[in-house]
Amino acid sequence: MSERLKEDLRTRCEELGIRMMGVAPVERWDTPPFDPWIPEEFRPRAIFPEARSVVVIGLPITLPVLETSPSIHYHQLYKTVNEILDQSTYWISNFLNEQGHASLFIPRDGYGHIQLMKERPLAFFSHRHAAYLAGLGTFGLNNMILTKEYGPRVRFGSVLTSAVIPGDPIMAEQLCTRCLRCVDICPVRALGDEDYPRSLTNKTDCASRAVELAGKFASPCGFCIKVCPIGDDRRLYHREDLDIYDEEDPKYKAHHQAWKHTRSYGSRK
């Protein structure tokens, strides 16, 4: 029954255009894989006591759009992906409810405004940790989930359900190479190279950067995820040579001009 339900879930996700899905039994939150770990009040059963499984889905952030950041183009892509995630997890939770399994979706961004994250940089549930426990990727030095397909260029959404669904294996392979590109490019120096795999050392400064860009209609920042060398998408878009992000490199003049054009319109400088 549970295996069949999982296959039905995968089919439903494919119908919604979602190719990335994983499942984590809620018990996985109670066995910390590394320290520091999520406090008990942020775990699935603390939010929805009936929860037995967490279904996690992921959608990619298109690399050439991300490369224009900060820009209105990436700003709109980010909003669009978040909206699709919220709608998709809503429909998945409804599908499970119709099968007799009490379920609810968790909004992609668990805060009302980025200013609130500056004041208190915590959401009530972590989709990144859920994605890790559902076997979709591993943490990188930028404190994001890295996937084989898209590196850290993925947004995740979650559904808490009373259904007992077989979990996917947690990824054993460590994808992050610790190249430090994300650390070096961070404009507010929010990342450090200690305490791997939890190295986002200054969430307040990171949120402050997001608040600044939001006022220009050019949020989020995205610098640390666009330079990450991990992901099959780099081959798809011919981005294996990371010198492309050196805007003094004449080989990529056409790309640099394209990014500058996009950044110059539709948002405040």
C-alpha positions as CSV (number, residue, x, y, z in Angstrom):
1,M,0.0,0.0,0.0
2,S,2.7,2.5,1.0
3,E,4.9,1.6,-2.0
4,R,1.9,2.1,-4.3
5,L,1.1,5.4,-2.6
6,K,4.7,6.5,-3.2
7,E,4.5,5.6,-6.9
8,D,1.1,7.4,-7.2
9,L,2.8,10.5,-5.6
10,R,5.6,10.4,-8.2
11,T,3.1,10.2,-11.0
12,R,1.2,13.1,-9.5
13,C,4.4,15.1,-9.3
14,E,5.3,14.3,-12.9
15,E,1.8,15.5,-13.9
16,L,2.6,18.8,-12.2
17,G,6.0,19.0,-14.0
18,I,8.0,18.1,-11.0
19,R,10.9,15.7,-11.5
20,M,12.6,15.9,-8.1
21,M,10.8,14.3,-5.2
22,G,12.0,12.6,-2.0
23,V,10.4,11.2,1.2
24,A,11.7,11.4,4.8
25,P,10.1,9.5,7.7
26,V,9.7,12.0,10.6
27,E,11.9,9.8,12.9
28,R,14.9,11.0,10.9
29,W,14.7,14.4,12.6
30,D,15.2,12.7,16.0
31,T,18.6,11.3,15.1
32,P,20.9,14.3,14.4
33,P,23.2,13.5,11.5
34,F,25.5,16.4,12.5
35,D,25.7,19.1,15.1
36,P,24.3,21.6,15.7
37,W,20.9,20.2,14.7
38,I,17.3,21.4,14.5
39,P,15.7,22.1,17.8
40,E,12.7,19.9,18.6
41,E,10.1,22.7,18.2
42,F,11.1,23.0,14.5
43,R,10.6,19.3,13.7
44,P,7.7,18.0,11.7
45,R,5.7,16.4,14.7
46,A,6.1,19.6,16.7
47,I,4.3,21.4,13.8
48,F,1.8,18.7,12.9
49,P,1.6,16.0,15.5
50,E,-0.1,13.5,13.1
51,A,2.9,13.7,10.7
52,R,4.6,10.4,9.9
53,S,6.3,11.3,6.7
54,V,7.6,14.4,4.9
55,V,7.3,14.6,1.1
56,V,9.8,17.1,-0.4
57,I,9.8,18.4,-4.0
58,G,12.4,20.6,-5.8
59,L,12.3,22.9,-8.7
60,P,15.4,24.3,-10.5
61,I,16.5,27.9,-10.7
62,T,17.6,28.5,-14.3
63,L,21.3,29.3,-14.3
64,P,21.4,32.0,-17.1
65,V,18.7,33.9,-15.3
66,L,20.5,33.6,-12.0
67,E,23.6,34.9,-13.5
68,T,22.0,38.3,-14.1
69,S,21.5,38.8,-10.3
70,P,20.8,41.2,-8.8
71,S,18.2,41.9,-11.4
72,I,14.4,42.0,-12.0
73,H,14.8,38.9,-14.2
74,Y,16.1,36.8,-11.3
75,H,13.7,38.5,-8.9
76,Q,10.7,37.4,-11.0
77,L,12.1,33.9,-11.5
78,Y,12.5,33.5,-7.8
79,K,8.9,34.6,-7.2
80,T,7.6,32.4,-9.9
81,V,9.3,29.2,-8.6
82,N,8.1,29.9,-5.1
83,E,4.5,30.3,-6.3
84,I,4.7,27.1,-8.3
85,L,6.2,25.3,-5.2
86,D,3.4,26.5,-3.0
87,Q,0.7,25.6,-5.5
88,S,2.3,22.2,-6.1
89,T,2.7,21.3,-2.4
90,Y,-0.9,22.4,-1.9
91,W,-2.2,20.0,-4.6
92,I,0.0,17.2,-3.4
93,S,-1.4,17.6,0.2
94,N,-4.9,17.6,-1.3
95,F,-4.1,14.4,-3.2
96,L,-3.0,12.8,0.0
97,N,-6.0,14.1,1.9
98,E,-8.3,12.5,-0.7
99,Q,-6.5,9.2,-0.2
100,G,-7.5,9.4,3.5
101,H,-4.1,10.6,4.8
102,A,-4.3,13.9,6.8
103,S,-1.7,16.2,5.2
104,L,-0.7,19.9,4.9
105,F,1.7,21.9,2.9
106,I,4.4,24.1,4.3
107,P,4.7,27.5,2.5
108,R,8.0,27.9,0.7
109,D,8.9,31.1,2.6
110,G,7.8,30.8,6.2
111,Y,7.9,34.6,6.9
112,G,5.8,37.6,6.0
113,H,8.6,39.9,4.8
114,I,12.3,39.7,4.5
115,Q,12.6,42.5,7.0
116,L,11.4,40.1,9.7
117,M,14.2,37.7,8.8
118,K,16.6,40.5,9.4
119,E,15.1,41.0,12.9
120,R,14.9,37.2,13.6
121,P,16.5,35.1,10.9
122,L,14.4,31.9,11.4
123,A,11.5,30.3,9.7
124,F,9.3,27.8,11.5
125,F,10.4,24.9,9.2
126,S,13.5,24.2,7.2
127,H,12.9,22.8,3.7
128,R,16.7,22.5,3.3
129,H,17.0,20.0,6.1
130,A,13.9,18.2,4.9
131,A,15.5,17.9,1.4
132,Y,18.6,16.5,3.0
133,L,16.7,13.9,5.0
134,A,14.7,13.0,1.9
135,G,17.9,12.1,0.0
136,L,17.7,15.0,-2.5
137,G,21.2,16.4,-1.8
138,T,23.8,17.3,0.7
139,F,24.8,20.5,2.5
140,G,27.4,22.7,0.9
141,L,29.7,25.3,2.4
142,N,27.1,28.0,1.6
143,N,24.6,26.2,3.9
144,M,22.5,25.3,0.9
145,I,21.5,21.9,-0.4
146,L,23.6,20.8,-3.3
147,T,22.1,18.4,-5.9
148,K,23.7,16.4,-8.6
149,E,21.4,17.9,-11.2
150,Y,21.5,21.6,-10.3
151,G,24.0,22.1,-7.6
152,P,22.5,24.5,-5.1
153,R,20.2,26.1,-7.7
154,V,17.1,24.4,-6.5
155,R,14.1,25.6,-4.4
156,F,12.3,23.1,-2.2
157,G,8.8,22.7,-0.8
158,S,7.5,20.2,1.8
159,V,4.3,18.4,2.7
160,L,3.7,16.9,6.1
161,T,1.5,13.8,6.0
162,S,0.1,11.2,8.3
163,A,0.8,8.6,5.6
164,V,3.6,6.1,6.3
165,I,5.6,6.3,3.1
166,P,8.9,4.5,2.5
167,G,11.8,6.9,2.9
168,D,14.5,7.6,0.3
169,P,18.1,6.9,1.3
170,I,20.0,9.9,2.6
171,M,22.7,10.8,0.1
172,A,26.1,9.5,1.3
173,E,28.2,11.2,-1.4
174,Q,29.4,14.6,-0.3
175,L,28.9,16.9,-3.3
176,C,30.6,20.1,-2.0
177,T,34.3,20.4,-3.0
178,R,35.0,23.2,-0.6
179,C,36.3,25.3,-3.4
180,L,35.4,28.4,-1.4
181,R,34.0,30.3,-4.4
182,C,30.8,30.9,-2.5
183,V,32.8,32.3,0.5
184,D,34.9,34.6,-1.7
185,I,32.0,36.1,-3.7
186,C,29.6,36.8,-0.8
187,P,29.2,40.6,-0.8
188,V,28.6,40.8,3.0
189,R,31.1,38.1,4.0
190,A,28.3,36.1,5.6
191,L,30.0,32.7,4.9
192,G,32.9,31.2,6.7
193,D,35.0,28.1,6.0
194,E,34.6,26.6,9.6
195,D,32.0,24.4,11.1
196,Y,31.3,22.6,7.9
197,P,28.6,21.7,6.9
198,R,26.9,24.5,8.8
199,S,28.8,27.6,7.8
200,L,26.4,30.4,7.4
201,T,28.0,32.4,10.2
202,N,26.1,35.7,9.8
203,K,22.4,35.2,9.0
204,T,21.6,38.8,10.0
205,D,24.1,40.3,7.4
206,C,22.7,37.9,4.8
207,A,19.2,39.0,5.5
208,S,20.3,42.7,5.6
209,R,21.6,42.2,2.0
210,A,18.3,40.7,1.0
211,V,16.4,43.7,2.6
212,E,18.6,46.1,0.6
213,L,17.9,44.3,-2.7
214,A,14.2,44.0,-1.9
215,G,14.0,47.8,-1.7
216,K,15.4,47.8,-5.3
217,F,13.2,45.1,-6.6
218,A,16.3,43.0,-7.2
219,S,16.2,40.4,-4.5
220,P,17.4,37.8,-3.7
221,C,21.2,38.0,-4.0
222,G,22.0,34.5,-5.3
223,F,25.8,35.1,-5.7
224,C,26.8,32.1,-3.7
225,I,24.7,29.7,-5.7
226,K,25.5,31.0,-9.2
227,V,29.3,30.4,-8.8
228,C,29.0,26.9,-7.3
229,P,30.7,24.5,-9.8
230,I,28.4,21.5,-8.8
231,G,25.5,20.5,-11.1
232,D,24.7,19.0,-14.4
233,D,23.1,22.3,-15.5
234,R,26.6,23.8,-15.9
235,R,27.2,21.4,-18.8
236,L,23.8,22.1,-20.3
237,Y,24.5,25.8,-20.4
238,H,28.2,25.5,-21.2
239,R,29.3,27.0,-17.9
240,E,32.1,24.6,-16.9
241,D,34.6,27.4,-17.1
242,L,34.0,29.5,-14.0
243,D,36.2,32.3,-15.4
244,I,33.0,33.4,-17.0
245,Y,32.2,35.2,-13.7
246,D,35.3,37.3,-14.0
247,E,33.8,40.3,-15.7
248,E,37.2,41.5,-16.8
249,D,37.7,38.3,-18.9
250,P,37.4,39.3,-22.6
251,K,36.4,35.8,-23.6
252,Y,33.0,36.3,-22.2
253,K,32.3,39.9,-23.2
254,A,29.0,39.0,-24.8
255,H,27.8,37.4,-21.5
256,H,28.9,40.3,-19.4
257,Q,27.2,42.8,-21.7
258,A,24.0,40.7,-21.5
259,W,24.0,40.6,-17.7
260,K,24.8,44.3,-17.5
261,H,21.9,45.1,-19.8
262,T,19.4,43.1,-17.7
263,R,20.6,44.6,-14.4
264,S,20.2,48.1,-15.8
265,Y,16.4,48.0,-16.2
266,G,13.3,47.2,-14.1
267,S,14.9,47.7,-10.7
268,R,16.6,50.5,-8.8
269,K,20.3,50.8,-8.9
